Amino acid sequence: MVILIVVGVIVLIVFWLISLYNGLVRLRNRRQNAFADIDVQLRQRHDLVPQLVDTVKGYASHEKELLLKVTEARTAAMAATTIDGKIVAEQQLSSALAGLKVQVEAYPDLKANQNFLQLQEELSDIENKLAAARRFFNAATTEYNNSVESFPSNLVAKNFGFNREIMFDLGTDTRKQMEEPPKIQF
C-alpha cells in the first residue's frame, strides 16, 4: 500500500514537471511568434525606407550624411539574424528615422510633395502597427520571464535552458531624444 502511494506521488510529480516544462515551451513559442509579427512589420518598413530616402534626396541633396546613416541603419537591421540583434538594429534605425523626420521640417516644398506625404503616411501606419506588435511582444516576453523566474517553474527552467529574455524597448539613444522637450517653431 505504501509503495502504491509513493508511486502515485512520483507519477504526480512527473506529470507536474511535464506540465511546467510544456508551459515554458508554450510561452517561449508565443514570444517567438510575437517577434515574427514584428518581423512582418519591419519588412514593410525596410521596403519603404529606400523610397522615402530617394524622395528626400531630391530635395535635400546636401543632407547626404543623414541619408547615409538611415540607409546604413536599414542595412544593419535587415542583416540582423537573432532576436536580440534585430532589437538593437531596429533601435538604431528608429533613431536614424527620427533624425530624418527632424531634417524634413527644413524643407517646406518636400512636406507638400504628394509622393513624400504618401510615403510618410505609410511609414507612420507601419510605425503604429510596429508599436502594437512590440507591445504584444513585450507582454509575451514578460509572461515568459515571469515563468522562468517564478518558483517552482524556475527549477525546471534552470535545468532545461530556459533563460530570461530581453524586451523590445526604445534604446538609450531614442529614450534620450524622447526626454527632450519638443521644439515648437512658428
Order of alpha helices (4+ residues) and beta strands (2+ residues): alpha-alpha-alpha-alpha-alpha-alpha-alpha
